C-alpha cells in the first residue's frame, strides 16, 4: 500500500488550470502547483469584500507560502457547468498546522457555505477530523463558482491544494486511512515489542526511549492532522501552540537516551563538556521557544537537529571502534530518525514540497528507527551475554583471565596449539605480604597495590620471550592469569630458559613500591612445575606448582621448582593432618610434665604440661611438626580443648597435687581469638571443681598475635577467674613488648634459644640478662627454659632469674612419674 501511494504521488498529473480557465469535469485527481491568485490582507476585511477586490495576483502566491505576520487570501475560480448536471469537487489540504484557516464558497457573489479548518479553530462539530481537510465545492450550471481561502498563523502558511472528484476523494480518504492505520499499527507493535525486550533485559535509559517515541507519535499526529481524533480540543490546541517545545523535549530525550545507550563504553567521557552542559543547552532552547518568534525558533531547532546528527553519528562510530557492536543498529535507527526529522523540517522552509512522498518520510523513518532499535536491543542483549561470559573468565580489578579461565578454557587452548611444545612449565607467583599491607594501609588500598603489581608483572610478561598468550573473546590477549587475589600464573613454552624468565619476574617484584609516601618491597614466593608430556593434566600441574610455591622458605630463596621430594613431603603433611584430625577426635593425644624449679633452693614449684602424640601409623610425632599444622588447618582449638580437659580431669583425681604446686598449660595465640574461649575454660575448671589460681596459661608467641577486643575480653575473663598468664618463647615471636601489655602478663618465659647460648653468644648473653632485668622492673616472674648445664644455672641465679626448667634439672616425664617425683 505504501509503495502504491508513493507511486501515485510520483505519477500525479501536471496542473490543469489557471485563474478563470475552465477545466474538464470528468474523473480527476490533480495537484495545484501553479501560482494561485493571492491577496495580502493589510487590514481586516470580510469575505464579500475580498471577493470583489481586484488585488488578487499570482505573484503574491510564493510570498504566502512562508512565515508571515499577515493574513493571505487565495482565490480559486470555476466556470459554469453544463446545464442540468450536478458536479461536486473536493479540495484536499495536506498541511494541518495553520492556526487560522477559513473557506468561503460563492456562486457569483452569493455566499453558499463557509468552513473553519484552522488548527486553533472550532470545526463546528465535524466528527471526521482524522480524515483531514476536505472542502466540498458544489459547482453551479447558472453561476460561476469561487472558493476563497483565508489563512493566518505563526507557522509556515503552506497550502499545497489538490482537487478530486467524489470518487477519487473517497479513494484518497480510504488510502490515507489505510496508510495511517498501517503506520500507527506498526509503531504500536514495534514499540510494544521493545517494551517487552526492556522488561526482560532492563536496558538502562529505556524510559527516555519510551518518551522519545511518545514525542514522535505526538509530532506525527499534529503534522498529519489526526491529533484531533486522538486528543481533546484543549490538549490539541495546546500542542499546536507549543509545537517546538514538544520538538525540543524530543531532541533532549534523544540526547539523554544516547548517553544511556552508550554508557557501557563511556562515550562521551564522563567529564566531557557535553555531559556537563548538554541539558542546560536544551533548557535554554525551551526558554527561547517562549521568547522568540516561531521562525527564529524553527531555525534554532534546525541547527540543533544538524548538530545532534553530527554528534551522535560521531559517538556511534567511536563506540563501534571500541568493540561495542550493538551500536551499529543504534546508528541505523539514529540515522533514519534524524534524517526523517530533518527532511520534515525542510518542509517548513519550502526546501521540500508537501506531497504524499514527503508526508510519508517521517512516519516511515519512525518505523525504521523502532525496527532498528529492536535489533539494537537484541544485539545489546547478546553483547551483555558475551560480556557476562567474559566477566566470568576475567578478574574484575585487572581484566586479566581468572581462575575459571585457567581450568575451563586453558586445557582446550593447549590442545588447539598448532605446535605443541614437548614440555612447558607452569610458573605460580604469590604475593605473600597481603596481611602486612592490610594492617598498614587497609584492605582497599592493599587490593589496589596488589592489583598494580600484578599489572606490572603482566606488562613484564608481555616482553618475556616464550610465554604462552591467553586470548579472550574481546580480542585481547594476555600472558598472566590471576588465580586468586594474591596468586598469578603464567606458562613458559621454553622451560630451558625458565631461569631467565623468572629472573625478569623477580626484577619487577624486587623493585621498591611506594604507598602513601612509604617505600617497601613486596614479599613473594614463586613455584614452578614442569609438564611431563603433551597430555599433561593441568590440574595436576597446578597442584605441583602450588606444592612448590608453598615450599618456599627463607633458606630456599624466593623460587622453588617442583620435584618428587616436595611431593612426598606434601603428601606426608596431608597424611599427618588426616591422622591428627582422627586422633584429636578420639582423644588419643596425651601429655607429659616438665618440672619447674625455684633456682634459689632448687625446689620443685610446679610443672609445664607438654602435649605428646604417638600415632599407630606414624609413630612418635614432634610437637614442633604437628602444632604449626594444627594452627594452619584450624585444628588448634580442638587440640587445646582436648588438652585442657585431660589436664583438669587428671588434676581432679589428685587434689593433693596442687596443694603446693602450680601447673602451666600451653595454648596458641589463635585460641584467644575465639570469642568464647575464656568462657569455655572457666566452665571446664568449674566442672572439675578446681582452683584457677593454681594454673598458668602460657600463650605461644610464635603465632601471629592480634590485639583486639576479643583477645582483650578473653584475657580479662581469665584474670578475673584467677588464672595467671605467661608468654612462652619470649623474644622470638611477634610484637613481644606489645603483648606484655595486652596480656597483662604475670610470667615471662625466656626462650631456650637465648638460654642455651648464654656462654657462647655475646648477643644472647646481653638479651637474656636484659629480659630478666625487664621482668624485675615490671614485677613479673622470670622463667628460663632450656637450662642444660650448671654454669648456665649459676649465671641465671646471679642475674636473679626466679624459675628455671631444662634437661640439667628435670626432663619431661609422664604424669605418674611426676607424682612419684613429688613424693
N, C-alpha and C positions, 0 to 999 in steps of 0.2 A: 504493500500500500504506500509506503514512504517513497519508494522508487517511482511508483506511478505518479505521485503528486509532484515529485521533483521534475520528472519528465514533462508533466503537464505545464509546469512553470516555465521550462525552457522553451516549449513549443507555443507559448502564448502568441496570439496574433498581434500584429502591429496596430497602432492607434487608428481608429476608424472615422474619427470625426474632428471637426474644429467648431468654433463658435458659429451657431446659426446654420450649420451644414447638416443636411438630413443624412441619415444612415439607414441601412436596411434593417427591417424589423423581424427577420427570421431568427431562428435559434442562434444565440451568440453568447460569447464569453470573452470579454475584451478588457484589456488593461489600458487605462488612460495615462499615457506617458507624455503627450504633448502638453505644452503650457495651457492652463485653463485661464480664461479671463478672470482677473483678480483685482480686488479693490481694497486699499488700505484705509481703515477707518481712523479718522483723526478726531472725531467726536461721535458720541453715541447717536445712532440713527436707528430707525425702525426697519423692518423687512420691506415694507412698502416703499420707503424712501430709497433703500438700497436697490430695489428692483428698477426704479425709474432713473437712477443716476447713470450718467454716461462715462464714469471714470473707471469702469472695468477695463483692464489692459492685460494682455498676455505677458507683457514684460515684467509685470509685478509678481508673477507666479513664483519665480525662483526665490525672490525675497521672502515670500510667505512660507517657505519650507524650513526655515531655520529658527533660531532663538529670537524672540522679539517681544517687546512690551506692548505692541499694538495688536488690535484685532484685525482679521482679514476676512473678506467675503469672496467666495468663489461662485461662479455662475455657470450652470450647465443648461443649455437650451436644446429643446427637442421640437421638431416640426409636427404639424398635424398628421394624424394617421388616416388611413383610408376610411371614408365614411362607413358607418355601420359595423366597424370592427372594434375590438377591445384589446388593449395591449398594456401589460404592466411589466416594467423593467425593475430590476433591483440593483441598487447601488451598494456595493460592499466596501468596507474600510478595514484595513489590516492593522492599523495602529490605534491603540486604545488608551493612551495616557495624555491626551489633550484635555486640559481641565474643563474648558467650556466649548461645547460643540453643538450647534443648533442647525436644523434643516428646515427649510420652508419650501413647500410645493405650490406653484402658481399655475393656473390656466389663464393665459393672458395676464391681467392684473388682479385676478381674483385668487386670494389665498385659499387653497384647498385643505392642506394639512401642514402640521409642524411637529417636529420631534426634538427632544433634548437627549443628546447622547454623550454629553461631556463626562469626564471621569469624576468630577465633583458635583454633578447634577443628578437630580432625581429623574429616573427614566419612566416616570408616570405609570408605575405598576407593571411594567413589562416583566414577565416571568421567564423569558428565554434569553437572559443576558449572555449566557455562556456561548450562544451561537454567534456572538459578535454583533457588529453594527451592520444591519441590513435595512436600507431605506426603500420602501416600495414607491416607484414612480409610475403613477397611472397616467397614460398618455390620452389625449383628447383628440377626437376627429373634427372638433369645431374650433379649438383654440390651440395656440402654441403653448407648449409646456416648458416651464422654467423651474429649476431647482437651485435655490440659493443656500449656500453653506457658510455659516459664520463660525470662526474658530478663534480662541484666545487662550493663552496659558503660558506658564514658565518653561515648559518642556518644548523641545523642537516641534513645530507645527507641521509635522509630516503627514501628507494626505495622499497616499497612492491609491486612487479610486479604481474600482473595477465594476463593469456593468455586466449583468446577467439577465437572461430571460428567466421565466418562472422555473422551468425545468432545470436549467443549468444552476440556478440559485439553490434549488433543493439538493441537487447533486453535490454542489460545493459544500453546503452545510453538512451533508452526510459524510463527505470525505474528511472535513475538518473534525467532525465528531469522532470518526474512527481514528483519525491521526492522533488526536489528543487523548483518546481512550487508550490507544497503544502506548503513547508516551508516559501517561500517568501510571498505567499498569506496570510498565517496565520499570519505572522509577520506584514504585512501591515494592515490587517483587525483589529487585536488586538491593534496595535499602533494607528490606526485611531479612534478606539473606545475610547481609553484612552485620546487621544487629545480632543475628543468631551466631555468626562467627565470633563476634565480640563477647557474647555471653559464654561461649566455650573457651575462648583464648584470653579474655580480659586484656585486650590490647590497650596500651596507655594512650590517652588523648582521644578516646573514641567519642567522648561527649562533644568534642569540637567537630569531629567528623559528622556526627548526627546533626549538630546545629548548622553546619555548612549546608547540608542537603535540605534542611528546612528553609534556609535562606534562598537556596536555588529554586525550591518549589514555589516560594512566595514570589520571587522575581519572575519566574515563568508565568505564574498566574496573572500577574499585573501586565506583563508585556503582551500576553495573548488575549487578555480580557476576561478569562474565566474566573478571575478573583471575585467578581460579583456573584458568581454562582457558589463560591466556597465561603466567603466571609460576609458578615453583615455589612450594611451600608456604611455604618460609622467606622468600622475597622478598615474597610476597603478604602475609604477616603483618607483615613489617617496614613495608611501605607503609601498612597499616591502622593500625599503632601510631603512624606519623608522618605521618598524612594532611595535617595542617595545615602540616607542614614542606614537603610537596610543593606544597600550595596557595601557601605563602609564596614558594617558589622560583619558581613560575609567575608570581606577581604581579611579582616582581623582574625576571624575564626580560622580561615585557611592558613594564615601565618602561624597561629598557635598550633594548629594540627600538624603542620610541617615540623615544627620544633619537637613535638612529642614523637612523631613518627621516626625522626632521625636521631632521637635521644640516645639510642644504644651506641651510636658511633660518634657521639659528641660533636655533631655538626648542626649549627655553628658551634664553636667552642663556648664553654660556659661563661667565660669572661669577655666575650665579644660585645661590641657596641650594639649590635642589632638585638642581642638578647636583653641588654640593659635598657635600651631606649625604644625598641620596636613598638611596645604597647603605647608608649607616650605619643609616638607619631600618629597612630591610629586615633587616639583620643583627640589629638589636635585636629585631625581631619573631621571627626564627628562634630567638633565645636564649630569648625568653619562652615559646615553644611547649614548651620543656623544663622550664619552671619553674611555669607557671600551669596550672590545670585546663582541661580541654577546653572547658567552657562559656565561660570568660573568653577563651580563645584564639579561639573561634568569633566572639565579639563583636568582638574586635580586628580579626579578618580582615574582618568585615563593614564596619567603619569604613574599613579600607584600601581595600576594593573601592569604597566610595562616594566616597572622596577621589580615587582614581585615575580614577573615572568623570568627576568634575568637572574634574580637572586635565587629563586627556588630551583631553577634549572642548574645553576652552578652548584648548589648544595647537593642536588641529586647525583650529578656526575661525580662530585668529590666523594660522596658516600659509597657509590658503586666502586670507585677506585680503591676504597678501603676494604672491599670484600663484602659489603652489605648488599647482597644480591636482590633482596626484596625491593630495593629502591627502583629497580627497572620498571616495575609496574606502577610504582608511585610516579615516576617520570612520565609514563604513558598517560596516566589519569590526569596528572597535573597539566600536561601539555594540552590535552583536549579541552579541559575545563577552562584554562586561561585563554586559549585561542578562541573558544566559543564566546567567552565573556568579552574579549577584545573586539571580535568581529561584531558582536551585538552592540558594543559601544560605538563602533564605526557608523552604525545606522543613525545614531544621534547626530553625527556630524556630516551626514549625507555622503560619506565615503562609499558606503554600500547602499543600494536601493532596498526598499522593503518589498519583498515578494515571498512567494511560498518557499523558495530555497533559503533565503536569508532568515526567514522566520523559523526554519527548521534547524538552523545551525546550533543555537544554544540548547534546545531540548535534546537533540541527538548527541551533542557533546556531553551533556549531563548524563545521559545513559552510558556513554562510553567511559566517563570517569567513574561511575558507580561500578561498571563491569571491571574496569582496571583495578579499582581498589579491592574488589572481591578477590581478584587474583593476587593483589599485593598482600592482603591479609593472609591468604593461604600460603603464599610464598614466605611471608614473615613467620608464620607458624612453623613451616618446615625449617626455616633458619633457626627459630627458637629450639626446635628439636635437635638440630645439628649442634647448636651451642650447648644445649643441655648435655648431649653426649660428649661434647668436647670438654665441658666443665667436669664431667665425671672422670675424665682422663687427665686433667691438669690440676696443678696446685694453684689455689686461689690467689696467694700472695705474689708468686713469682711467674705464673704462667707456664712453668715447666711441667713436663709429664710427671705423673704421680705414681703412687704405689699400684693403683688399679691398672694403669698403663703397663707397668712392669710385668704384672702377672697375666694380664688378659691380651695385650697387643704385642708385647715383645717376643713371645715364643713364635707367633706366626711371622713376625718380621725377620727373625733369624732364619726361619725355614725358606722365606722368599728371597733371601740374598742370592744374587746371581753367582757370586763367587764366595762359596762358603770357606772360611779360613779353617785350616786343620785344628787350630786351637784359638781360643780367645780368653781373656781374663776379665773377671768382674772385680771392679775396684769399689769398695764401700768406704765412705768418709763420714765420720761422726763428729759433730761439733760438741765437745763434752763439757763446755763451761756454761751451759744454759742456766743451771740453777744459780751459779755465782752471779751471772749477769742479771737474772731476775731479782735477786736480793739487792743488787746495787742500783738498778735502774727501773725496775718494774717490768712486768710481763709484756706490756705493749711495746715499750722501747726495745726490749730484748728480741721480740719477734721481728721487729724492723731491722735490727742489727744482724740477726741470723740470716734473714732474707737477703740483705745486702751482700753478705759474704758469700752466700750461695750463688747470687747473680754474678759476683766477681769470679767465682770458680767456673761458672758456665762460660763466661767470656774467655777465660783462660783455656777452657776445654776446646773452644772453637778453633783455637790456634795450635792445639796439640795434634801432632800427626798420628794417624791410625787410631782414631777414636770413633766408634760407631755413632752415626747420627740417628735421631729418633724423630721421624716425621709425624705431624699431626694433621687433622682434617682441614685446618685453616691454612694449609700450605706452608706453615712454618716448620723449621727443623731445629732440633735441639740436641745437645750432646750430654746432658745431665738429666737424671731422673731424681725427683725429690720423694724419697720413700716415707719419711716422717718429718717432723718439724726440724730435727737436727741431723737427719741421715740423708745422704745422697749417694747415688751410684753412677758409674759410667763404665763403658765396656771398651777395653783395649783389644783391637783386632790384630795386634802385633805384640804378643807377650814378651818377645825378645828385647823390646825397648821399654818394658814397663818401669824399669828403674828411672829412666829419663822422664817418662810421663809423670811418675809420682813426684819426682824432684820438682817439676814445674808446678804441680799442685801444692806442694809444701811451700814453695816460694810465695804463693798467694796467702796461704794460711799463716805463715811466719811473719808477714808484714804487719806492722802495728796498725791498730784500728782506733779511731778517735770517736768517743761518745761523750757528749756534754763536756767537751774540752778536756777529757781524760783519755790518755792513750793506754791501750792494753793490747796484749797478744792473745789470740784465740788458743784454747786448749783443744786438741783434736786427736782422733785415733783413725788410722787407715788400715783396713784389712783387705786382702786380695785373695781370690781363689781362681785357679786355672781349670778350664774345661778339659775333660779327658778325651772327648771326641766331638764330632759334629752334632751328634744326637744328645748333647749334654742336657740333663734335666735342670732347667733354670731354677726350679725351686730348691733343688739340692745344691746348686752352685751358690744361690743366695744364702743358704744355711751355712755353707762352708766359709763364705766371706764374712758372715756375721760372727762365726766362731773365731775367725782370725782377728776381727775387729775387737771383740771382747777380750782377746788375749793380750792386747797391747798393755804394757806396763811401763813404769819409769825406767826399768832396766833394759827393756827391749827397744826403746825409742818410740817413734810415732807410727811406725808401719810394721805390720806382721803379715807374712804370706802364709796361707793355709798349708798345713801338712798333716800327715796321719797322726803324729804325736798330739797335735792340738785336738784333733777329732777324738782321740782316745781320752784325753784329759776332760774334754767337754762331756763325753759320754759318761765318764766316771762321776762328774759333778751331777749330771742328771740322775744317775743311779743313787748317788748319795742323798739327793733331795727326796727321791721316792722312798728310800729306806728310812730316812729321818722322819718323814711325814707319818709313815706307818708306826714307827716306834714311839713317837710322841703320842699318837692316838691310843696306843696300848700301854703307855707309861712304862716303857722298857728302859728309859734312861735312869741313871742313879747318881748319887753324889758321894764325894769324899770331903774330908775336912782337913785343912792345914792349920795347925795350932798357931796362934799369935802370942807373942811373948813380951812381957814388960822388960825392956832392955836393962833396967837398973838392977832388978833382982832375979831376972830370967824366969819369973813365974808365968805359967800359962793363964792368960786372962780371957781367952776366947779362941775362936777359930773362924776361918773363912771357908764357906761352903763352895766347893768346886764341882761343877757338873761333869759327869763322865758318861761315855756312850760306847757300849760294846754291842756290835751288830752280828747276828749269826752268819751273815754272808760276807761282811766287810771286815769283821774283827774289831779291834780297838781303834776308834777314830778320835783324833785330837780335837779339843775344843777350838783350837786356832783354825781348824779346817771347817768345822760344821757351824760354828757360831756365825761367822760372816755370811754363810749361805742362808742360814735361818733369817738373818736380818734382810738379805736381799729378796727373799721369797715370801716374806710376811709370816714366817713360822715362829718368829721370835716371841710373839705374845703368848702363843700356846705353850711354848717351851718354858717361858717364865712362870706361867700359871702352874704348870705341872711341877716344876722345881719347888716353888713356894709351898704347894700342897704337900709334897713329900717331906720337906724340912719341917713344916709345922706339925704334921702328923707324927713324925719321929720324936720331936721335942716333947709333944704332949704325952708320949709314952714314958718319958724320962724327965719328969718335972724337976728332979734334983739337979739336972744338968745346968740349968740357968741360975742356980742359987748364987753362984759367984762368977759365972761365965757369961760371955756375950757371943752371939753368932752373927757373922756378916754374910749376906746373901747378895750375889751379883744379879743385876738386871741390865737391860740395854736402855740407852737413852731413848730409843724408839718406843719403849714401854710407856714412858712419861707423856708421850704424845697421844696415848689412848685416853679419851675423856673420862672413862670410868675406872681407870687403873687403880688409883688410890682407894676408891670405894670398895673395889673387889678385894684388895689386900687386907683392908681393915675388916671386912666381913669374914675372910678366911681365919684371921688370927682370933677373932671373937668366937668363931665356931669351935676352935680348939682350946679356948679359954687360956690364952697365953698373954703375957705382958709385952706390948710393943716396945717398951723401953729396953728390953734385953736383945733387941735386934738392930742391926745396922744395915741399911740398904745401900749397896755400892752401885754407883752408876758408871758403866764402862764408857770412858770418854773417847774411845777410838771411833765411836759412831758420830755422825753429824748431829750436832745438838742445836735445837731451835728453842730460843727463849720466847715463849708466847703465853697467852692466857691459860691454855690447857696445862702446860708444864707448871706454871705458877700455882694453879689450883691444886694439882696433884701433890706438889711439894708441900703446900700449906696444910693439906689434909693429913699427909703422912707425919708431919711435925706435930700437928695437934693430937694425933693418935699416940704419939710417944716414940716413934721411930727416929733413929739417928740416920743422917745421910752422909755418905762419903763419896769422894770422887776417886775412882780407880784409875790406875795407869796415868797419873797426873804428869803433864809435861809432854806427852806425845800425841795428844788429841787436838781438838778444835776449841778455840776461844776459851782457854783454860781460866784466865782471870775473870772473864765474864761469868763463867759457870760457878766460880766460888761464891759470887754474889747471888746469882739466880737461884742456886740450890740451897742457899742458907747452910752451907756445908759445916758439918760437925767434925769431919775427919778427912784428912788428905793422905792418899796413898802414893808414895813416890815410886815411879815405875822402876822395875828391876834393871832396865837398860842403863839407868844412871848409877844405881847401887852397885851393880856387878863390875862397873868400870871405874869405881872410885879411885883405886890405887894406881891405875894405868893411864887414865884420860884426864888431863887437867880441866877440860871443859865440864866433864861430868862431875868432877870434884867440886868445882865452883857452883854449878847449878844445884847439885844435891844440897850443899850447905845452905845456899840461899833459900831453897824451898823449905828447909827445916826452920830457918830464921823467920820465913814468912808465916809458918804455922804458929810460931811463938808470938809473933806480932798480932796475928788475928785471933789468938787464943783458941786454936783448934788443935786436935790431936794429929800428930805426925806419925805415919806408919811407913816403914821402909820394907819394900818387897825384894826378894832375891838375895838375901844375905847368905853367902856361901863360904865365908872364912871368918876366923876370929879377928883378924886385923880390920876387916871391914866393920865388924860389930863394934870393936873398940873405938874406931873413928866416929861411928854414928853416935855412940854413947857420949863421946867427948863433945859432940855438937848438940847434945841434949835431945836426940831423937827419942821419942817415948816408946813406940811399939815397933817390933820387927817380926818378920817371918822369912823363912827360906830353908834351903836344904841343910845349912850348917846348924840350924836349930831343930826343925822337925820337917819331915816330908809329909805330903798329903797322905791321909790314911782313911780307912773305912770308918763309918760311924761307930762300929763295935770296938775297933782298935782305939778310937778317940776316947770312948768311955773308959776303957781299960787304962789308958794313959792317965786320965784324970784320977782314977782310983789309985 
